[in-house]
Amino acid sequence: MKEKYSVLIPDGNSKLLTVVINCLSEHKGYDIYIISDEKRKEIIYPKNLKQIFVYPNLNHNTKNEWLAYVDSLVEKYNIDVVMPIDVTAIRCLSKYKTAINKTKALGLLPPFDNFDTANHKDELSKHLILNQLPAPKTLLYSKGEVCTNPPLKFPIIMKLCKDYEGGGEGLHFFKDQVQLEQFFFKTELDCSYLLQSYISGYDIDCSVLCENGKILAFTIQKGFMKGESDFTPQLGVAFLYEKALYEVVERLMTSLNWSGVAHIDMRYDENEKDFKIIEINPRFWGSLDASIIAGVNFTHFYCLASMGITFDVPQYKNIRFLKLLGLVKTIKKNKLFLFNFRFLLKNTPLKFYKKNPWPLLYIVYYKLRAGVTKRISKTNKTS
């Protein structure tokens, strides 16, 4: 084994870059290279970051130029692993693998058709039914089709079949038929959509790294502090193990012949006493830092698996983790929590800002500035 491996992140414009760099930098065996449209000020730039290449973002019209640029860097800097971290780059490299001359340098990527299946809510719904995998009752509707009286018991959930970044975007909740009718009266949908039965129970997620459908690493986490709504990411998660859930995820990943990472949103159905698949995020995820604190560095194991280096399935600890907003919320309720130094430094993102507090200060500054600007704008409107 080499002392140092070189890793190229080709989509440094992603919002996931900060958390990915935090986790990859925890292991000193990597030299990191990044392609981004700009040098982002809020990112922690670790000592093992060798270079940031400023290049326009990938889009459909520039894919050939972008692929050629990635390929040139792989050759020039002898890159060991190309690690795309977000949907657009993963999809592009999965579809156009042969555009990279050193294909062995490409990280684990899912089959292209299966990636699209996982990434599109309507196609995933069909896949789950076809493979007899547990999921909510789902009805699919085409663009322009109006359904105000679905054959489902209320409450129901509507999901728009568009590309969203997550966080509850494109999701609507209707407690009765009146709300659904009012929605269609006011809104003309410009995309297809699906309606699902609302499941009484709780959310629970599983993060995985796979190769050809086999799970190489995983964590299971359940939220204990909700965000702005029931459909936004949790501010606090607890890691645990649920055998029945893991077996469902195993079947799902096998059915997709999945390679690479994915984050599966699931829900426990308290009526049917089982775990149902809600959605797949076929990329790295925002709580990646929570996974590493629990004991699984998905970025490190992704690189190892991509280079064909074998390892045992890593074990994780049953810990609780608070995001920064969750930490602020907790401290507001209990000021004495500020003195729980062990938890603050070991079970929150503060662990990553201990050596270099600048990125945290940068984030806080711009959050405060945005808040002040918003208040001034409101004052001007009312005056």
N, C-alpha and C positions, 0 to 999 in steps of 0.2 A: 504493500500500500504506500501511496505517496504521502509526504508530510503535508502537502497543500494541494487542494483541488480548486480549480477555477470554475465559478458559477456565473452565468449571465442571466440576469432578469431582463427580458426584452420589453416588458410593459411597465416601466417605472412611473408612468403617469397614473397608475391605479391607486385608489384610496387605500388599498391593502398594503402598499409598499412599506409603511412605517412598521407595522406589526410583523411583516415578513422579515425585514432587515433585523429587527430586534431579536427574533428567534434564530435566524441563521447566524447572527453574530455571536450568539451564545457558544457556538462551537468554533474554536480557533483554527480549524483545519481548512477554512475556505477563504479564497480571495474572491471578492465580489465585484462584478461589473454590472452596470445598469444602463439601459437605454431609456431615456425620458425626454419629453418635449421641453423640459426646463429643469434647472437645479432647484429642487424644492427646499425652502428654508426650514420647514418644520420637521424635516427628516433627521433622525440621528445618523450621522455619518461616522461609522466605526473605523477603527484603524485598518481593518482588513478590506475596506472599500478601496479598490484600486483606481477605478475611473468611472465617471458618468459621461456617457455619450449623448449629446443633445441632438435629437432627431425627431421629426414630426410624428405625431401619434399615428398608430395604425388605423386605417379605415378601408372600406371596400375598394375605393378608387386607387389607393396607394399600396395595396397589399404586395404587389410584385416588387416594388422598390424597397419596401420594408423587409420582405423576406431576403432579398439580395443583400441588404445591409446587415441583417442578422448573420447571414451566412459568411459575409466578409469578416465579421468580428470573431466568429467561431474559428475561422482559419488563422487569422492574424494573431490572436491571443491564445490559441490552443485551448479553447474552452472545453472543460470536461462535461459540464451539464448546462444545458439551456433550460431554465426553470420559469416558464410562464406562470403568472400567478392569478390572472383574472380571465373572465369569460372570452373576451374578444381574441386575445392572443392564443389562448389554449385552443379555441376553435380553429383559428387560422393555421396553426402549426399542425394540428391534427389532420386537417384537410390537405395541406400542402407539404407534407413531410419530405417529399423528394426534392423540394427546393433547397434543402440544406444538404450540402455535400457530405459533411460528416454526420450522417444520421444517427450514429451511435452517441453523439453528444446531446441529442434531444432527450429531455426528461421523459418520464412516463406520461403517455397521452392516451386518452380513451379512443376507441374506434369512432370515426367521425359521425356516422349515422347514429350511434348510440349516445354520443355527446348531445346531439340535437334532440334526441328523445328525452334525455334527462333534463335538458335546459328549457324545453317547451312544455308548459303545463298540460295542454291538450294531448300531446303525443305521449307524455308520461302517463296520463290517465288511461289511455288505450293500452299502453304497455303493462300497466299494473293489472288490468282486467284480463288481458291475454295470458299473463303468467300467474294468475290466481294469487296475487299478492294483496295483503290487506290494505284497504284504502277507503276513504269516505265515499258514499254514494254520489256519483258525479254525472251531470248532464252537460253535453257540449252544444254550443250554439255558434252559428256563423255570424260574420259581420253583417249588421243591419237587421238581424233576426231579433224580434222582441218576444220575451217570455215573461208574462206577468202572473201566470198561474202554474208554476212548475209542479210536477208530481212528486214533490218532496215535502216533508214536514218542516215547518218553520221552528226555530230560526235557521236561515241558510246563509251561505257565504258566496259571493261572486268574486271570481278572479279574472282579470282581463289578460288575454293572451298576447301580451306585449313584453318587450325586454325592459325589465326594471332592475334596479340595483339592490332590491330587497328592502327590508325595513318596513314592510306593510304596504308598500306602494302598489297601486292597482288592485287593491282588495277592498271589498265593501261588505258590510254586515247588515242583514235585514231581519228584524225580529218578527215581522208579519207581512202579509200580502200587501197591505196598504203602503208600507215603506217601499216595497219593490215597485209597485205601480207608480208611486211618486217619483222614484228614481228615473224610470223610463219616460215619464212625462216631461222631466226637466233635462234629460241627458240623451244625446244621440251618440251611441258608441261607434267608434271608427275602427274597431277590431273585433275578432271573435272573442268569445268568453266562455266560461264554464260556471255552473252553479253546483255547489256541494252542500250536503247535509252538514250542519254544525255538530261537532262531536263534543258531548259533555265529558269532561275529563281534564287532563293537563298536558302541556307541551313538554316534549323531551327530545333531545337531539343526539345524533351520532356522527362523529367525524371519522373519516377513514382515509387510509392510504392503501391502494390495491395494485395488484399486477395480474392481468388476465383473469379478473374476477375473484382472485384470492385476496383476502384481507391480510395486509402485512402489519398494520398498526391501526389502533382505533382508540377513541375515548367516547364515553357516554356522559351527557351532562343534562341536568334538569334545572330550570330557572327557579329562583326563590325570591327575586325582586323584579317585578315587571317594569317596563319602560313607560313611555308616554301612553300606551294603550295595550290592549290584550294582543295586538298583532305586530307590535314593534319588538326589537331584540330586548332580551332580559338584561337588567343591570347587574345581576348577580347570578352565578351558576354554581351548582353543587355537582361534583363528579361522583358517579356511582356505577354499578354494574347491574344490568338487567339481562338475564340469559335469553328470555323470550324475545326481547327487542333485538338483541344481537343476532339471533337466528333469522329474524325477518330481514335484517340488513344483509346478512350473508346471502340469502336467496336473491335479494335485489341486485347486489353487486355481481353475482354469478350470472344472472339473467342478462345483464348489460355487458358482460365480459369486460368489466371496468378496469382501466389502468390509470393511475394518478390519484389525485385527492378529490374528495367530495364531502359535503356537509349535508346530512339528511335531516330534514325537519319532520318530526313524527308527533303523534298525539296518542295518549292512552285513552281508550274508550272505556269509560267506567260502566257503561251498560253491557257491552259485549265482552268486557274483560280481556282486551287484546290491544296491541300496538299497531296503529295505522300509519302508513306512509303519506305524508302531506306534500312534500316538495323536496327537490334535490337542488342544491347549489353546487354546480360542477366546477368548483374553484377552491382556492384557499378562502378562509373565513375570518371575520373580524375578531373572534375570540381565540385566535391562534395562540396569543400570549397566555391565556388561561390554560390551554392544553400543555404548554411547555412547563408551566408551574406545577401542573399535576404530574408531570414526569415524562411526557411524550413530545419531543421536538420533531414535529412533522416535517419541517424544512430539511432537517438533517437526514431523517430516514428517507425522505423523498430523493435526496441526492445519492445516498448509498444504494437504494434500490435501482435508481436510474443507471448507475454504473455497474450493476450486476453484483454488488457486494451484499452478501446475505447476512441476516441478523434474526434473532429471536423476536417474537412479537413482544414489544415493550410493555411493561406493566405500569399502571398509573395509580396515583394515590387518590383516595376519596376525600378531597379537600373542597373547601368553599372559596370562591373567587369573586371579587368585586371589581367592576369596571370603575373608571374614574368618576363617572356620574353617580354610580351606585355608592361609591365611597363618600362623595359629597352629601348625598341624601342621608346616609347613615350618620355622618358626623353632625348634620343639622338636627337629627333626632336625639343624638347622644354625644355631647361635646367630649365626654371622657374617652370616646373611642379614638381620639387623636393620640392618646398615650398607649394604645395597643400597638407598639412599634413592631413587634414580631409579625403580626398579621399584616400591617401596612407594607412592610418590606418584602414579605414572602407570598402574600395572597392578593396583591393588587398590581397594576402596571407600574407603580412607583419603583419597583425593582429595576426596571429598565432605564429609569430616569435618574437613578442614584448617582451614576458616574458622570452623566451629562444632563443637567437639568434644563438646558436651553430649549430643547424642543417643547417641553412641558410649559415653560414660561411663554413661548411663542404662541402655543395653542390658547392659553389662558388670556393673553393680551388680545388676540384677535376675537375671541369669544366676547370679551368685555367690550371691545370697540364696536362689534356688531350689535350688542345689546344697547349701547348708548345711541348709536345711529338709528336703531329701530324706535327708541323712545323719542328722540328728536323729531323723527318723521311723523310719529303719532301726534306729537304736540303741535307741529306745523299744520297738520290736517284739521285739528280741532279748533285752532285759533283763527 
